[in-house]
Amino acid sequence: MLNPLATLATLVSLAQDRLEREEKGATAVEYGLLVGLIAVAIVATLVLLGPELDRLFDDVLTALQGAGGA
């Protein structure tokens, strides 16, 4: 005859294992979404600030070339 207490303990153990696995999977998905959002934010920032950064580096290059020639 089966021991009801042992059966219940086994079911609880299996449920805990499954919940831990599902939580790890959900955490991985959440981290993946965060990384994706950060990447989108970086790309958007570079697209918006790209022309200004290009001008800034051109100005610095021009200033360095002028200082080296003197």
SVG drawing of the C-alpha trace seen along z (x, -y; Angstrom):
<svg xmlns="http://www.w3.org/2000/svg" viewBox="-2 -77 57 79">
<polyline fill="none" stroke="black" stroke-width="0.4" points="0.0,0.0 1.2,-3.5 2.1,-5.9 0.0,-9.1 2.5,-11.2 5.4,-10.0 3.4,-10.5 2.5,-14.1 6.2,-14.8 7.2,-13.5 4.6,-15.7 5.7,-18.8 9.4,-18.1 8.5,-17.7 6.5,-20.9 9.3,-22.8 11.8,-21.5 9.5,-22.6 8.9,-26.0 12.6,-26.6 13.2,-25.6 10.4,-27.8 11.7,-30.7 15.2,-30.4 13.7,-30.4 11.6,-33.4 14.6,-35.2 16.6,-34.5 13.8,-35.9 13.6,-39.0 17.4,-39.5 17.1,-39.0 14.5,-41.7 16.5,-44.1 19.6,-43.5 17.4,-44.1 16.0,-47.3 19.5,-48.6 20.7,-47.8 17.8,-49.7 18.5,-52.7 22.2,-52.7 21.4,-52.5 18.8,-55.3 21.3,-57.5 24.0,-57.0 21.6,-57.7 20.5,-60.9 23.9,-62.1 25.9,-60.7 26.2,-63.9 27.1,-65.9 29.8,-63.4 31.1,-63.4 31.5,-67.2 33.1,-67.0 35.7,-64.5 36.4,-66.5 37.0,-69.6 39.3,-67.8 41.2,-66.3 41.5,-69.7 42.8,-71.2 45.3,-68.4 46.5,-68.8 46.9,-72.5 48.8,-72.1 51.1,-69.5 52.0,-71.8 53.0,-74.7"/>
</svg>
